[in-house]
């Protein structure tokens, strides 16, 4: 079955079943994601975070007390 045929068939379904198909599709995509994706991204940017003053400007505030105003 071709992609446009699949989409046409999905459009014929009631909304609840279409939502179910979307949820299942997203779930299957997430299972296929690389579990180390975040670590790889962090490793890639590590040197930038260590040296780029624009990225580290707010780290001076890390140990400041923070009080929310209302």
N, C-alpha and C positions, 0 to 999 in steps of 0.2 A: 504494500500500500504506500502511495506517495504522500509526502508531507501535506500538500494541499487537500488531499482526500481525507487524511486524518483530521485536519482542522475542520473541514466541512462536517464530518461526522460528530466531532466534539460540539460544534455549534448547535447541533440538533438536540443535544442532551439538556435536561433541566439544569438550572443554575447549581443546585446542590451537588449534582454528579460532576459538573464541570469543575467546581471548586475542589472536589475530592481528587480529580485527575491532576489538577495543578499541585495540590499538596503532595501527592504521591511522587510526582515528577521532581519537585524540589527536593523532597527527601532522598530520592535516589541520586540526584546530583550531589547533594551534600555528602553522601556516603563515598562518592568517588573522589571527593576533594583530597588533596594532599594534607595529611594530618600535621605535617611540619611546615605548612605554608607560613604561619605567623613567625615561627623561629627563623625561617629563611629570610623573611622580610626584615626582621629585626637585625639579623647578622649583616645583611646588605647595607643597612643604614647606620650601623654601629659607629663607624668612623665619623660620619657626619654629626651624629649626636654628641660625640666626644669633643669635636673641635669647632663646629659652627656656632658662633655666638648668638645668631638669631634663633637657633633651635634650643639653646640652653639658657636664654635670657631669664626665664622665669624660675630656673632651678634655685636661684638665690632665695626664693620665697618658700622653698620646700619645708623649712623648719619654723616658719613664722606661724603664730597662732592665727587661726581664721575664725572670725565670728560673723555669722550671718545676720544681716540687718533685716528688720521687718517693718 
